[in-house]
């Protein structure tokens, strides 16, 4: 597969699921054994986060408790060899009370991601999220 095909498959699996669920963790199967992930500081994670595929799995499990209907709609994808840069909108619905946003609110956040693909697997991903640009509900 090309780097663009691997990343496109990742988005397909990330967005897989029912309205009440996040989708599976199948997207993690596209990570290389030495995968590294970085999420730059944002409103969601002021200190930023980083780790390997295990940290991603733990983050997915934790987020599933507080957010549903999570998706990323890619607006732009640029490919340069094994590097894929994407820009889109991440969205989710708040599922519990007690957060900064009310239960039922839909968050929409611009996200830029930089993936490196090696041997048909994602070896690294860096995420940049900004403040919610739309809050409905």
Biotite code that builds the C-alpha atoms (Angstrom):
import biotite.structure as struc

atoms = struc.array([
    struc.Atom([0.000, 0.000, 0.000], chain_id="A", res_id=1, res_name="UNK", atom_name="CA", element="C"),
    struc.Atom([1.062, 3.574, -0.512], chain_id="A", res_id=2, res_name="UNK", atom_name="CA", element="C"),
    struc.Atom([1.454, 5.904, 2.455], chain_id="A", res_id=3, res_name="UNK", atom_name="CA", element="C"),
    struc.Atom([-1.784, 7.664, 1.443], chain_id="A", res_id=4, res_name="UNK", atom_name="CA", element="C"),
    struc.Atom([-3.651, 4.330, 1.336], chain_id="A", res_id=5, res_name="UNK", atom_name="CA", element="C"),
    struc.Atom([-2.406, 3.329, 4.792], chain_id="A", res_id=6, res_name="UNK", atom_name="CA", element="C"),
    struc.Atom([-3.449, 6.665, 6.309], chain_id="A", res_id=7, res_name="UNK", atom_name="CA", element="C"),
    struc.Atom([-6.803, 6.606, 4.496], chain_id="A", res_id=8, res_name="UNK", atom_name="CA", element="C"),
    struc.Atom([-7.443, 3.137, 5.911], chain_id="A", res_id=9, res_name="UNK", atom_name="CA", element="C"),
    struc.Atom([-6.530, 4.460, 9.386], chain_id="A", res_id=10, res_name="UNK", atom_name="CA", element="C"),
    struc.Atom([-9.200, 7.176, 9.053], chain_id="A", res_id=11, res_name="UNK", atom_name="CA", element="C"),
    struc.Atom([-11.741, 4.651, 7.823], chain_id="A", res_id=12, res_name="UNK", atom_name="CA", element="C"),
    struc.Atom([-11.111, 2.437, 10.870], chain_id="A", res_id=13, res_name="UNK", atom_name="CA", element="C"),
    struc.Atom([-10.949, 5.402, 13.270], chain_id="A", res_id=14, res_name="UNK", atom_name="CA", element="C"),
    struc.Atom([-14.381, 6.531, 12.122], chain_id="A", res_id=15, res_name="UNK", atom_name="CA", element="C"),
    struc.Atom([-15.887, 3.036, 12.172], chain_id="A", res_id=16, res_name="UNK", atom_name="CA", element="C"),
    struc.Atom([-18.607, 2.438, 14.698], chain_id="A", res_id=17, res_name="UNK", atom_name="CA", element="C"),
    struc.Atom([-22.172, 3.141, 15.665], chain_id="A", res_id=18, res_name="UNK", atom_name="CA", element="C"),
    struc.Atom([-23.552, 6.494, 16.806], chain_id="A", res_id=19, res_name="UNK", atom_name="CA", element="C"),
    struc.Atom([-23.166, 5.516, 20.478], chain_id="A", res_id=20, res_name="UNK", atom_name="CA", element="C"),
    struc.Atom([-19.675, 4.109, 20.189], chain_id="A", res_id=21, res_name="UNK", atom_name="CA", element="C"),
    struc.Atom([-16.275, 5.355, 19.147], chain_id="A", res_id=22, res_name="UNK", atom_name="CA", element="C"),
    struc.Atom([-15.676, 2.499, 16.791], chain_id="A", res_id=23, res_name="UNK", atom_name="CA", element="C"),
    struc.Atom([-13.162, -0.221, 17.373], chain_id="A", res_id=24, res_name="UNK", atom_name="CA", element="C"),
    struc.Atom([-9.499, -0.047, 18.088], chain_id="A", res_id=25, res_name="UNK", atom_name="CA", element="C"),
    struc.Atom([-8.755, -1.746, 14.767], chain_id="A", res_id=26, res_name="UNK", atom_name="CA", element="C"),
    struc.Atom([-7.033, 1.410, 13.589], chain_id="A", res_id=27, res_name="UNK", atom_name="CA", element="C"),
    struc.Atom([-4.243, 0.580, 16.079], chain_id="A", res_id=28, res_name="UNK", atom_name="CA", element="C"),
    struc.Atom([-3.509, -2.542, 13.999], chain_id="A", res_id=29, res_name="UNK", atom_name="CA", element="C"),
    struc.Atom([-1.982, -0.224, 11.409], chain_id="A", res_id=30, res_name="UNK", atom_name="CA", element="C"),
    struc.Atom([0.733, 0.910, 13.826], chain_id="A", res_id=31, res_name="UNK", atom_name="CA", element="C"),
    struc.Atom([4.296, -0.354, 13.488], chain_id="A", res_id=32, res_name="UNK", atom_name="CA", element="C"),
    struc.Atom([5.765, -2.233, 16.448], chain_id="A", res_id=33, res_name="UNK", atom_name="CA", element="C"),
    struc.Atom([7.854, 0.823, 17.339], chain_id="A", res_id=34, res_name="UNK", atom_name="CA", element="C"),
    struc.Atom([5.018, 3.329, 16.782], chain_id="A", res_id=35, res_name="UNK", atom_name="CA", element="C"),
    struc.Atom([5.333, 6.712, 18.550], chain_id="A", res_id=36, res_name="UNK", atom_name="CA", element="C"),
    struc.Atom([2.497, 9.196, 19.023], chain_id="A", res_id=37, res_name="UNK", atom_name="CA", element="C"),
    struc.Atom([2.575, 12.822, 20.147], chain_id="A", res_id=38, res_name="UNK", atom_name="CA", element="C"),
    struc.Atom([-0.402, 15.073, 20.806], chain_id="A", res_id=39, res_name="UNK", atom_name="CA", element="C"),
    struc.Atom([0.749, 18.652, 21.185], chain_id="A", res_id=40, res_name="UNK", atom_name="CA", element="C"),
    struc.Atom([-0.740, 20.690, 24.069], chain_id="A", res_id=41, res_name="UNK", atom_name="CA", element="C"),
    struc.Atom([-4.389, 21.622, 23.553], chain_id="A", res_id=42, res_name="UNK", atom_name="CA", element="C"),
    struc.Atom([-7.500, 22.556, 25.502], chain_id="A", res_id=43, res_name="UNK", atom_name="CA", element="C"),
    struc.Atom([-8.181, 18.835, 25.895], chain_id="A", res_id=44, res_name="UNK", atom_name="CA", element="C"),
    struc.Atom([-4.702, 18.020, 27.121], chain_id="A", res_id=45, res_name="UNK", atom_name="CA", element="C"),
    struc.Atom([-2.890, 21.190, 28.292], chain_id="A", res_id=46, res_name="UNK", atom_name="CA", element="C"),
    struc.Atom([0.390, 19.336, 28.898], chain_id="A", res_id=47, res_name="UNK", atom_name="CA", element="C"),
    struc.Atom([0.146, 17.360, 25.683], chain_id="A", res_id=48, res_name="UNK", atom_name="CA", element="C"),
    struc.Atom([0.463, 13.598, 25.555], chain_id="A", res_id=49, res_name="UNK", atom_name="CA", element="C"),
    struc.Atom([2.776, 11.049, 24.008], chain_id="A", res_id=50, res_name="UNK", atom_name="CA", element="C"),
    struc.Atom([3.391, 7.349, 23.924], chain_id="A", res_id=51, res_name="UNK", atom_name="CA", element="C"),
    struc.Atom([3.146, 4.153, 21.971], chain_id="A", res_id=52, res_name="UNK", atom_name="CA", element="C"),
    struc.Atom([0.232, 2.047, 20.710], chain_id="A", res_id=53, res_name="UNK", atom_name="CA", element="C"),
    struc.Atom([-0.559, 0.959, 24.287], chain_id="A", res_id=54, res_name="UNK", atom_name="CA", element="C"),
    struc.Atom([-1.053, 4.596, 25.351], chain_id="A", res_id=55, res_name="UNK", atom_name="CA", element="C"),
    struc.Atom([-3.317, 5.118, 22.350], chain_id="A", res_id=56, res_name="UNK", atom_name="CA", element="C"),
    struc.Atom([-5.418, 2.090, 23.347], chain_id="A", res_id=57, res_name="UNK", atom_name="CA", element="C"),
    struc.Atom([-5.674, 3.379, 26.940], chain_id="A", res_id=58, res_name="UNK", atom_name="CA", element="C"),
    struc.Atom([-6.617, 6.854, 25.704], chain_id="A", res_id=59, res_name="UNK", atom_name="CA", element="C"),
    struc.Atom([-9.302, 5.404, 23.448], chain_id="A", res_id=60, res_name="UNK", atom_name="CA", element="C"),
    struc.Atom([-10.770, 3.413, 26.338], chain_id="A", res_id=61, res_name="UNK", atom_name="CA", element="C"),
    struc.Atom([-10.768, 6.473, 28.613], chain_id="A", res_id=62, res_name="UNK", atom_name="CA", element="C"),
    struc.Atom([-12.234, 8.794, 25.992], chain_id="A", res_id=63, res_name="UNK", atom_name="CA", element="C"),
    struc.Atom([-14.992, 6.274, 25.199], chain_id="A", res_id=64, res_name="UNK", atom_name="CA", element="C"),
    struc.Atom([-16.332, 6.918, 28.701], chain_id="A", res_id=65, res_name="UNK", atom_name="CA", element="C"),
    struc.Atom([-16.770, 10.641, 28.135], chain_id="A", res_id=66, res_name="UNK", atom_name="CA", element="C"),
    struc.Atom([-17.142, 11.172, 24.365], chain_id="A", res_id=67, res_name="UNK", atom_name="CA", element="C"),
    struc.Atom([-19.254, 9.432, 21.708], chain_id="A", res_id=68, res_name="UNK", atom_name="CA", element="C"),
    struc.Atom([-19.708, 9.868, 17.959], chain_id="A", res_id=69, res_name="UNK", atom_name="CA", element="C"),
    struc.Atom([-16.020, 10.688, 17.536], chain_id="A", res_id=70, res_name="UNK", atom_name="CA", element="C"),
    struc.Atom([-14.885, 11.191, 13.956], chain_id="A", res_id=71, res_name="UNK", atom_name="CA", element="C"),
    struc.Atom([-12.294, 12.942, 11.874], chain_id="A", res_id=72, res_name="UNK", atom_name="CA", element="C"),
    struc.Atom([-13.439, 14.335, 8.538], chain_id="A", res_id=73, res_name="UNK", atom_name="CA", element="C"),
    struc.Atom([-10.345, 14.908, 6.410], chain_id="A", res_id=74, res_name="UNK", atom_name="CA", element="C"),
    struc.Atom([-10.468, 18.067, 4.319], chain_id="A", res_id=75, res_name="UNK", atom_name="CA", element="C"),
    struc.Atom([-6.919, 17.974, 2.943], chain_id="A", res_id=76, res_name="UNK", atom_name="CA", element="C"),
    struc.Atom([-4.219, 15.348, 2.557], chain_id="A", res_id=77, res_name="UNK", atom_name="CA", element="C"),
    struc.Atom([-0.701, 16.040, 1.282], chain_id="A", res_id=78, res_name="UNK", atom_name="CA", element="C"),
    struc.Atom([1.730, 13.189, 0.637], chain_id="A", res_id=79, res_name="UNK", atom_name="CA", element="C"),
    struc.Atom([5.499, 13.445, 0.338], chain_id="A", res_id=80, res_name="UNK", atom_name="CA", element="C"),
    struc.Atom([7.055, 9.992, 0.109], chain_id="A", res_id=81, res_name="UNK", atom_name="CA", element="C"),
    struc.Atom([6.424, 8.242, 3.428], chain_id="A", res_id=82, res_name="UNK", atom_name="CA", element="C"),
    struc.Atom([5.025, 11.372, 5.122], chain_id="A", res_id=83, res_name="UNK", atom_name="CA", element="C"),
    struc.Atom([1.314, 12.194, 5.044], chain_id="A", res_id=84, res_name="UNK", atom_name="CA", element="C"),
    struc.Atom([-0.030, 15.489, 6.369], chain_id="A", res_id=85, res_name="UNK", atom_name="CA", element="C"),
    struc.Atom([-3.759, 15.862, 6.915], chain_id="A", res_id=86, res_name="UNK", atom_name="CA", element="C"),
    struc.Atom([-6.064, 18.647, 7.982], chain_id="A", res_id=87, res_name="UNK", atom_name="CA", element="C"),
    struc.Atom([-9.665, 18.170, 8.980], chain_id="A", res_id=88, res_name="UNK", atom_name="CA", element="C"),
    struc.Atom([-12.323, 18.448, 11.637], chain_id="A", res_id=89, res_name="UNK", atom_name="CA", element="C"),
    struc.Atom([-12.436, 16.198, 14.677], chain_id="A", res_id=90, res_name="UNK", atom_name="CA", element="C"),
    struc.Atom([-15.841, 16.001, 16.309], chain_id="A", res_id=91, res_name="UNK", atom_name="CA", element="C"),
    struc.Atom([-17.446, 14.256, 19.256], chain_id="A", res_id=92, res_name="UNK", atom_name="CA", element="C"),
    struc.Atom([-20.466, 14.468, 21.525], chain_id="A", res_id=93, res_name="UNK", atom_name="CA", element="C"),
    struc.Atom([-20.006, 14.899, 25.285], chain_id="A", res_id=94, res_name="UNK", atom_name="CA", element="C"),
    struc.Atom([-21.520, 11.815, 26.969], chain_id="A", res_id=95, res_name="UNK", atom_name="CA", element="C"),
    struc.Atom([-21.318, 12.707, 30.671], chain_id="A", res_id=96, res_name="UNK", atom_name="CA", element="C"),
    struc.Atom([-21.975, 15.572, 33.036], chain_id="A", res_id=97, res_name="UNK", atom_name="CA", element="C"),
    struc.Atom([-19.190, 17.305, 34.931], chain_id="A", res_id=98, res_name="UNK", atom_name="CA", element="C"),
    struc.Atom([-16.927, 18.314, 32.059], chain_id="A", res_id=99, res_name="UNK", atom_name="CA", element="C"),
    struc.Atom([-16.094, 21.790, 30.841], chain_id="A", res_id=100, res_name="UNK", atom_name="CA", element="C"),
    struc.Atom([-18.862, 21.302, 28.252], chain_id="A", res_id=101, res_name="UNK", atom_name="CA", element="C"),
    struc.Atom([-22.452, 20.206, 28.981], chain_id="A", res_id=102, res_name="UNK", atom_name="CA", element="C"),
    struc.Atom([-23.601, 16.647, 28.347], chain_id="A", res_id=103, res_name="UNK", atom_name="CA", element="C"),
    struc.Atom([-24.933, 16.380, 24.797], chain_id="A", res_id=104, res_name="UNK", atom_name="CA", element="C"),
    struc.Atom([-22.764, 19.198, 23.456], chain_id="A", res_id=105, res_name="UNK", atom_name="CA", element="C"),
    struc.Atom([-21.116, 18.493, 20.126], chain_id="A", res_id=106, res_name="UNK", atom_name="CA", element="C"),
    struc.Atom([-17.498, 19.606, 19.915], chain_id="A", res_id=107, res_name="UNK", atom_name="CA", element="C"),
    struc.Atom([-15.883, 20.345, 16.567], chain_id="A", res_id=108, res_name="UNK", atom_name="CA", element="C"),
    struc.Atom([-12.148, 20.959, 16.547], chain_id="A", res_id=109, res_name="UNK", atom_name="CA", element="C"),
    struc.Atom([-9.718, 21.575, 13.670], chain_id="A", res_id=110, res_name="UNK", atom_name="CA", element="C"),
    struc.Atom([-6.941, 18.973, 13.661], chain_id="A", res_id=111, res_name="UNK", atom_name="CA", element="C"),
    struc.Atom([-3.700, 18.690, 11.729], chain_id="A", res_id=112, res_name="UNK", atom_name="CA", element="C"),
    struc.Atom([-1.874, 15.365, 11.767], chain_id="A", res_id=113, res_name="UNK", atom_name="CA", element="C"),
    struc.Atom([1.507, 14.286, 10.453], chain_id="A", res_id=114, res_name="UNK", atom_name="CA", element="C"),
    struc.Atom([1.949, 10.574, 9.824], chain_id="A", res_id=115, res_name="UNK", atom_name="CA", element="C"),
    struc.Atom([5.091, 8.674, 8.869], chain_id="A", res_id=116, res_name="UNK", atom_name="CA", element="C"),
    struc.Atom([4.492, 5.343, 7.132], chain_id="A", res_id=117, res_name="UNK", atom_name="CA", element="C"),
    struc.Atom([7.051, 2.549, 6.884], chain_id="A", res_id=118, res_name="UNK", atom_name="CA", element="C"),
    struc.Atom([6.463, -0.957, 5.456], chain_id="A", res_id=119, res_name="UNK", atom_name="CA", element="C"),
    struc.Atom([2.678, -0.457, 5.213], chain_id="A", res_id=120, res_name="UNK", atom_name="CA", element="C"),
    struc.Atom([2.442, 0.584, 8.876], chain_id="A", res_id=121, res_name="UNK", atom_name="CA", element="C"),
    struc.Atom([2.250, 3.941, 10.626], chain_id="A", res_id=122, res_name="UNK", atom_name="CA", element="C"),
    struc.Atom([5.490, 4.478, 12.525], chain_id="A", res_id=123, res_name="UNK", atom_name="CA", element="C"),
    struc.Atom([4.644, 7.892, 13.981], chain_id="A", res_id=124, res_name="UNK", atom_name="CA", element="C"),
    struc.Atom([1.844, 10.403, 14.286], chain_id="A", res_id=125, res_name="UNK", atom_name="CA", element="C"),
    struc.Atom([1.888, 13.963, 15.604], chain_id="A", res_id=126, res_name="UNK", atom_name="CA", element="C"),
    struc.Atom([-1.492, 15.602, 16.338], chain_id="A", res_id=127, res_name="UNK", atom_name="CA", element="C"),
    struc.Atom([-2.199, 19.334, 16.601], chain_id="A", res_id=128, res_name="UNK", atom_name="CA", element="C"),
    struc.Atom([-5.678, 20.248, 17.910], chain_id="A", res_id=129, res_name="UNK", atom_name="CA", element="C"),
    struc.Atom([-6.990, 23.764, 18.441], chain_id="A", res_id=130, res_name="UNK", atom_name="CA", element="C"),
    struc.Atom([-9.831, 25.081, 20.597], chain_id="A", res_id=131, res_name="UNK", atom_name="CA", element="C"),
    struc.Atom([-13.367, 23.967, 19.759], chain_id="A", res_id=132, res_name="UNK", atom_name="CA", element="C"),
    struc.Atom([-14.689, 26.140, 16.953], chain_id="A", res_id=133, res_name="UNK", atom_name="CA", element="C"),
    struc.Atom([-18.269, 24.948, 17.256], chain_id="A", res_id=134, res_name="UNK", atom_name="CA", element="C"),
    struc.Atom([-20.206, 23.918, 20.303], chain_id="A", res_id=135, res_name="UNK", atom_name="CA", element="C"),
    struc.Atom([-23.787, 22.898, 19.720], chain_id="A", res_id=136, res_name="UNK", atom_name="CA", element="C"),
    struc.Atom([-26.364, 21.052, 21.750], chain_id="A", res_id=137, res_name="UNK", atom_name="CA", element="C"),
])
